Structures are given as structure tokens and as C-alpha cells.
Amino acid sequence: MVLAAMGAWFVYRLQTNRAWRAFAAKIEGEFRPKNLMSPDVLTATVRGRGYMLETATSSEDDAPYYHTKASIPVKNAAGFVMGLRRKSMLEEAQTRAETSTIDLGDAEFARRFFIVSNDPDAVSQVLTPEVRKELNRYHDIEIYARLGTLEWRRAGEVNALPCIERLTDLLLDMGETIDTLPSRARTLSERLADEALIQKGV
């Protein structure tokens, strides 16, 4: 039993490295493995933007959270901040009677996701029907639009190449939309409060 589990773990880690190497080759990026079986970071320039795919452990919650994260820089003159997280089945049941403060005209999506933002009116521009359709594929997706970066997160090591490709395209599309939002004047205290909104609300 133990040997079978170790074998499955070994195969899983090799699959992850293979997928990341293949993606790096496709986008002409640089892949630096942590070791023979575990990914560390992949960097590239995609559609003229810096791009980073990495594994990380977050301590933002009570328990450490090992995940895969992809991020790009955004100009974000609008100072747009958004946090989005797919609800667990339990959270869906617990919040079924609640109504979202952000109206996307998509009750099913609102039922499945927690969303917070400092600009609710702009959320529908960023979370287009195409973006929402893609996000609905994943049971554990998180999206964070910060003042200077945009990222997605998924639990564990993402080793499905089509998934990495689709989420990369989604991230770049969202980044382009955020950079077209009209500029807004924000004080330093407002900007700091906006960043804190993500941790507090999602």
C-alpha cells in the first residue's frame, strides 16, 4: 500500500515537471525545477508582459496552503482591486440564501464564488461571460487583482498542460481589460485599504 502510494506520488511529480517544461518550450520561457520531480518557477514574456508560474506555500490562512500561482504585472491606472474564490460545497450550502453585493446578472456564478472589489461597477467588465465560463471549470480557483499584479491560484501542483494554457490566456485577457479601465485618483490610505480588502473579504 505504501509503495503504491509512493509510486503514484512519483508519477504525479514527474507529470508536473513534464507539463511545465512543455509549457516553457511553447512560450519560449525559462523553467527552473526545484529538483528532478518538483517544479519551482517558470518565467517568460507573453503578449509583451512578464509572466511567472510558480509553486508556493501561503500562510495567510490558519493552515499552510501549498498551491500553484501564475502572475503578471498590470498598469492598473484605475487602482482596481478584486478578490475571487470558488466556494466549497459546504460554503455554497451555507450561503445559498445570501445575495451578492456585486451584480453580474449571473446568479449561478454568484452562488459558486465569493467576490470582493473596490469597484463593483468594473467587475462585470473584467469578469466577462467568457471569463466566468472558464472559471466555472475549476473547483478551487482563486483570482486576485492587486494594484500592480494579477494572479490566479489553484491548490497543489497544477500539472495539466491544457489547464495551464487556458488559465494563462484568461489571466492575460483580464490584465488587458484592467489596464483599459479609466484612471481614478486614490489617496495612499485608500489604496492600502483596497489591498487589505482582499485578505479581509475572500
N, C-alpha and C positions, 0 to 999 in steps of 0.2 A: 504494500500500500504506500509506504513512504517512498520507495524507489519510483513507483508510478507517478507520484506527485512531483518528485524532483525532476523526473523526465519531462513531464508536462510543463513545469516551470522553465526548464532549459529551452524547450522548443519555443515557448512563448517569447522568451527574451531574444532568441535568435530571429524570430519573425519580426520583432520590433526593430532590431538593428537593420535587417534587410529592407524593411519598408522605408526607414529614414534614409538609408543610403540611396535607394531608388529615387526617392523624392528629391534628395540633394542633387543627384545627377540630372534630373529633369529640369530643375530650376537653376542649375549651374551654381549651387550653393556649396558651402563647406560643412561637412559633418565631422564632429569630433566625438567619438564614442568615449564613454566613461571607462569601459572595459570591453572585452570581446562580446559581452552579452547585453550590456545595458547602455541605452543612449544617454547622452549628456546634453549636447546643444547642436543645432543646425542653424547656420546664418546664411543669408542671401540678400540680394536685391531683387524685388519682384514688383513689376509695374512702377519702377522708379522709387520704391520705398524700401527702407531697411526692413528685414523680416527675421524673426528669431523663433525657433521651435525648440523647446527645452522641457526637461523634467525637473520638477521642484517639489519641495515639501513646504506647505504653508502651515503656520501656527496661529492663524487668525481665529480659528475656532478652538473649542475646548480640546479636541484631539488633533494630532498632526494629520495633515491631509496631503498624501502623495498624489501628484497629478501631472498631466501634460499641459503645457501652456504655449500658445503662439501669440506673438505680439508684433505690432507695427507702430511707428510713430505717427501722430496726426498733428496737423497745424492747429485745428480746432479754435478758430478765432471766435466762435460763438461761446466758448467755455462750456460746451455741452458735456454733462456727466450723466452716465446711466449705469445701473447695475441690473442684471437679469440672471435669474437662476431657475432651472427646472425644479418643480416641486417633486417631492417624493410622493408615493401613493398615499401615505398617511397624511401628509400635508394637504394634498388635494382634498381628501375627505374632510379634514378639519376646517378648511377654508371655503368649502363649497358654497356656503351661504353668504360669503363676503363679496363685495363688489370692488373692483379695482378703481383706484383714483385716476388711472390712465386709460382712456377710452380709445381702443384701436378698432372698434367695430368688429371685434373678433372674440366672442365670448368663450369659445373653446380654447383659444390661446391664453386668454386671461385666466382661465381656470387652471391651466397647467403651469403657469410661470409667475414667479414673483418679479415685479419690475418697479424700480425707483428711478427718478430722474429729477434734475433741477430745471428741466424744461419739458414738461409733459406734452406741449404742443408739437415739439420737434420729434418726439419718439416715433410717431407714425411715419415720418419721412425716413427715419433710419431703419425701423422695423417694417419694411415693405412686405406685401404678401409673399413675395419670393423668399425673403429672408425668414419670415415666420414659418413657411413651409419647410425650409431646410432645418431650422431649429427644432421643429417638431419631430425630426428623426431620432433625436438623442434623448435618453432618459436622464442624463447627468450633465447637461451643458450649462456653462456659465459664460456670460459676456460682460466685460467691464470697459466702459468708455470713460477714461480719465482725461484730465486736462491736456496731457501730452501723448498719451498712448491708448491703444485699443487692443484688447486681448480676448481670447477665448480659453476656457479651461475645461478639461474632462478628467475624471478620476483615473488613476493608474497610468499605464503607458499605452498610448494610442498606437496601434500597430497595423491598422487597416489603411493602406495607401489611398483608396478612393475617398475615405473619410477625411484624411489629412488634406487632400486636394480640394475637396468641396468646402471645407471649413476655411481654408486659406483664401479661396475665391470670395467666400462670404465676408471674411474679415476685410479684404481689400475693397470690396464693394461698399461696405459700411463706412470704411475710412474715407472713401471718396465723397460719400454723402455728407458725413460730418464736416468735412472741410469746405463744403459749399453752403453750410448754414450761415446766415448773416451774423456779422460781428456783434457782440454785446459787451458793453462796459461792465466789468465786475470788479469790486474792491477786493483787496487781498483777503480780508476776513470772509467775504462771500465765497471766494474761490476755495479757501480752506474748508469752509462749511460744506461746500459742494463735494469736495473729495471725501469728507467724513460721512457724507450721505450714503455712500456705497456700503461701507462697513456696518453702519447702523441699520440700514434698511434691508439688506439682502442676506 
